[in-house]
Amino acid sequence: MPQPSSGTLLFVGCATLDSIALVQDYPAADSRTVAADFVTAGGGPAATAAVAAARAGAKAAFAGVLGTDEEGDRIITGLEAEGVDTSAVIRDPEVATGASVIIVSKASESRAIVTRPVPPVRFPAGSRFYELLRTAAWVHVDHLGWNAVANLPGLRISVDAGNPIPSFSPKGVELYVPTIERLRAEYGDDLAPEILLQRAMDGGASAVVATAGSDGAWVLERDGVPFHVPSTPADIVSTLGAGDVYHGAILAAVAAGLPLVEAASFAGRTASASCAGLDGRSMIPRQTVTSVLTANPTL
């Protein structure tokens, strides 16, 4: 797989505006809780992946559907500040932009999310989205972006399958990145990671990287053998968005020509570093894949 790809990485799917509070314990009913920290930041799997890719040195674009409201304006401003091309975003006055209120508990190292649904991701014929598709080196989709590209030929597709995708098949997917939990839900709880990876390969994927949080990730390429990539120790404030960061970083690394195992390691380090922030983006490191290749010329 590791052949450098010039051109834009197009991220298709979900973008939200998140309000996030860090508390010691979850609030009780009819209580007033003082937060240790409180931030408002952009979120959403595809949009956060685009930011991670941009910080890794890739030319990134995001395509999705936002309302014409203040939340949509702030999402666009945040993406453009990161150098992400938003020219394919649809602004629909008939919908409300996706938004969430998220409570992060320090005591349990967990979170609770209350969310306003993201609008369906659809693009009119002749829109900027299809122009970018024709020139994109890779197209990355989350659970909402999949249907926009599922039946389009000739694309190098990367799929974030952390969330369920109705009617999804990995057939023809060049880089399939589910969670290990998603593979177990699909193929069986009692199967070893190596067998789960092979099942996904048998379904038609060219390469599979199954993430497992603190257990790292498992990697399998066509005609290869499964390989475990250990996790990177993290100073965790919140794991919010860490999986999305992983997806953007691994695609940037693969597109730049890193071998898949090295790309998974780079993505793991990047995602772990992002956990030092309360939101999913502020602590994404600005370490380019080019600097990794320069420091390790044998890769």
Secondary structure, DSSP 4 states (H G I P E B T S, - for coil): ------SPEEEES--EEEEEEEESSPPPTT-----SEEEEEEE-HHHHHHHHHHHTT--EEEE-EEESSHHHHHHHHHHHHTT-B-TT-EEETTSPPPEEEEEEETTTTEEEEEEEPPPP----TTSHHHHHHHH-SEEEE-TTTHHHHTT-SS--EEEEESS--TT---TT-SEEEEBHHHHHHHH-TTS-HHHHHHHHHHTT-SEEEEE-GGG-EEEEETTS--EEEPPPP---S--TTHHHHHHHHHHHHHHHT--HHHHHHHHHHHHHHHTTSSSSSTT-----HHHHHHH-TT-
